[in-house]
Amino acid sequence: MKKIKISFKFLWYDFWIGAFYDRNLKVLYICPLPMCVIRIWKD
């Protein structure tokens, strides 16, 4: 059974707001504030 994992990072070079789904890696990136990235994926 795959578990959903969530990580939070502060990335000074990611200055955007929104969401992006990477189809190749199957990872969802959510950026609610500039430079604050939430990464969600199944492991």
C-alpha positions in Angstrom: 0.0 0.0 0.0 1.4 3.4 -1.0 1.5 6.2 1.6 1.0 9.8 0.8 4.0 12.0 1.8 4.1 15.7 2.3 7.1 18.0 2.6 7.5 21.7 3.0 10.5 23.7 1.7 11.6 27.3 1.6 13.1 27.8 -1.9 14.4 31.3 -2.5 14.5 30.8 -6.3 10.8 29.7 -6.6 9.0 33.0 -6.7 5.5 32.0 -7.8 2.0 31.3 -6.5 -0.1 28.3 -7.7 0.0 24.6 -8.2 1.9 22.4 -10.6 1.6 18.6 -11.2 4.7 16.8 -12.6 3.3 13.9 -14.6 6.7 12.1 -15.0 7.5 12.1 -11.3 3.8 12.1 -10.2 4.4 14.9 -7.7 2.1 17.8 -6.9 3.7 21.1 -6.0 1.6 23.7 -4.2 3.0 27.2 -3.6 0.6 29.2 -1.5 3.1 32.0 -0.9 6.2 33.0 -2.9 9.2 30.7 -2.0 7.1 28.4 0.2 6.6 25.1 -1.6 4.5 22.1 -0.4 5.4 18.8 -2.2 2.9 15.9 -2.2 3.6 12.5 -3.6 2.9 8.8 -3.1 5.7 6.5 -1.9 
